[in-house]
């Protein structure tokens, strides 16, 4: 049986997607990195989750710059879909309440975020 790797190596059409390096073998692909070559991000103090209205451009442009001033603090943002208007009123948020919940849930896998908030600037 021909492996996918061998078939791609013989097929000239595959070279248009990615160059095939004859020096790279499946053994190279399976090789593990030495521990000295692995770097980790510094530990975080907090992760902030922000659920945004679609037109909250201030949050898009300014929040990351502000959070960058606090070492160890990360920011995760998710936009709400399905709002009927830009106004921050109960009438505009009620039809999209499931979408608000879904946006918040997208930011909270495995209890990653410490604080969550709704941004409407």
N, C-alpha and C positions, 0 to 999 in steps of 0.2 A: 504494500500500500504506500502511496506517495503522500507525504505530509503536506500540509498547506504551505509550510515554509519552503519545501523543495519545489512545489508547483509554482510558487511566486518567483522563485529564483530562476526557473527556466523560462518563464513567460515574459517576453519582452514588453508586453503591454503593462505589466505591473510596475515597470521602472518609471512610467510617467506619473505614478502616484507617490512613490518614494524611491530614492536611489537605493539600490541593493549593494551592500558592501560585502564583497566576497570574503573578507576577513572575519566577518561576524558569523558565528555558528550558533546553533541552539544552545551549546554549552555556555557561550558568552552571555546569552540572554538569561540563563538560569543562575549565573554567578551571583553570589551575595556580596553586598558592599561591606567593606571593613568598617568597624565601629567608628573609627576616627573620621570617616567620610560623612557621617550622619550628623546633621545639625538639628536642633530643636528650637522652636520659638520660645521666648521667655514666658514664664508662667504669667497668667493674667490675673488681675485682681477682681475684675468684674466684666461682665458682658451685658450691654444694654440692648434691649430689643425695642424697636420703634415701628409702630404700624402707622403708615402715612396715608393721607388722602392723595389722590393722583396728581393734584396740582401743587403739592407742597415742594416748590423748587428751593425754598430757603433751606429746608432740611437736607435736600440733595447736595447743595453746594457748601453749606456752612457747618453742618453737624460733624462731618468727618474731620474738618480742620479744627474744630473745638475739641473733640474727643482726643485728637492726636496730642494735645497739650497735657493729657493725663496718662502717665506711663502705666502700662498694664491694663488699660481699659479698652475694650473692643466695642464696636458698634455694628449692629446688624439691623438692616432696614427692609421692610416689606410694604409694598403699596396695596391699598384696598382697591378692588375692582367693583364695578356695578353701581357706583353712586350716581344718582340722578342729577345732582348739582354740586357746585363747589362749596356751597354754603354749609357751615357747621351747625346744622339744626337737626332736631329729632326727625323731622320729615325727610331729610336727605339721607340720614344714616339708617333709619328703620328698614327700608327695602334692601339694604346691603348688609344687614346684621350677620347673615351666614358668611358672607365674604370677609367681614371684619374678623369673625372667629377663625375662619380658615387662614387669613393672613397672620394672625397671632400664633396659631398652631404651627405654621411653617417656620416660625422663628424659635420654637421651643423644643427641638428634638433633644432627647436625653438630658433635659434640665440644663441645657447649656447656658441660657441667659439668666442673670440674676434679677434684673429689673426690666419690666415691660411698660411701655407707655404709648399713648395715642398722640400723634403729632398733627396739628391742624393750624399752621401759621399763615 
